[in-house]
Amino acid sequence: MVRKKWGVLLVVHGSPDNRGNLHVLEAYARLKDRLGGEIPLEIGFIEHAQPSVDDSLDLLAEKVDGVALVPLLLFDAGHSKNDMSSYIKRARKLHPGLEIIRDWALGTDQTVVSLLLEILPPIEDNVRETLVIVGRGSLDANANASLFYQGRRLWERRKGTLPLFSFISVTEPRLSGLLESLPPDRQDRLVLLPYFLFEGVLMDRIRNLGASYREKNAFSGTILVTPPFGDHPVFLDHIADRIHRLLRTGKTPMPRWPVVHPDESAEQLTLTEREF
């Protein structure tokens, strides 16, 4: 029996700011090193950068018998639930002999909480800290709820005061409004924790809002904006492990999303199970 040759396609969002795309490519190169060259690994951008997901899928289809799609996405929203389906349908039509399997977004992965604990400063009894977890924001209510779920898990392991939650785009509460309502005498240290994988326009916006808060309030305490974590060694090791698991088992369990609208969630699960 001839063993199939598999390749892996990393599916990433892309940024209008090329610094973000370069950051992605740096992480991609480090992940390649972790896989040791034994598995063909390509990258495809959903938007804003090249190569596109479709182009990279076509390239891999010429080299391998099967492709594993691995989204470097934080939560299962439109890109993971809908766009991934479109990429797979197109590839199966153009390359009928190609076997395709997929992973899901990170979602409520505990490893992300572990690496955030490494990024954050330790709790200090004599330092009054306000921690604000900042998500991108989504039209998908379950994706937004997943951020709150992860934040609670982070607090359970880190303790301190309960974190505040905000979004930089798309949905409420917005970071700008939250900072406007935050009294400067409430804390000695303000920590903004962007729940982001890579650099880009939105990371700059978060940093600028932190600087504006200091200026408007003459805040004399510490303001810390933690870095995105898509190139963190713990994260890359975990993605490599997920790739090996996907290739070994040929499937990934359906994710368990926090259910905000039960009827809509059930409909989405039915569609997803039927397609994959």
HUWO-V935017 format. One record per run of one state. SS is the DSSP state (A for helix, B for strand, O for the rest). FROM is the first residue (numbers start at 1). LEN is the number of residues. If there is no record, write none. Layout:
ss: {SS | SS}
from: {FROM | FROM}
len: {LEN | LEN}
//
This chain:
ss: {O | B | O | A | O | B | O | B | A | O | B | O | A | O | B | O | A | O | B | O | A | O | B | O | B | A | O | A | O | B | O | A | O | B | O | A | O | A | O}
from: {1 | 6 | 13 | 18 | 36 | 40 | 46 | 52 | 53 | 62 | 66 | 72 | 78 | 95 | 99 | 103 | 110 | 120 | 129 | 136 | 141 | 159 | 164 | 168 | 174 | 175 | 181 | 184 | 187 | 189 | 195 | 201 | 218 | 222 | 226 | 233 | 250 | 262 | 276}
len: {5 | 7 | 5 | 18 | 4 | 6 | 6 | 1 | 9 | 4 | 6 | 6 | 17 | 4 | 4 | 7 | 10 | 9 | 7 | 5 | 18 | 5 | 4 | 6 | 1 | 6 | 3 | 3 | 2 | 6 | 6 | 17 | 4 | 4 | 7 | 17 | 12 | 14 | 1}
//
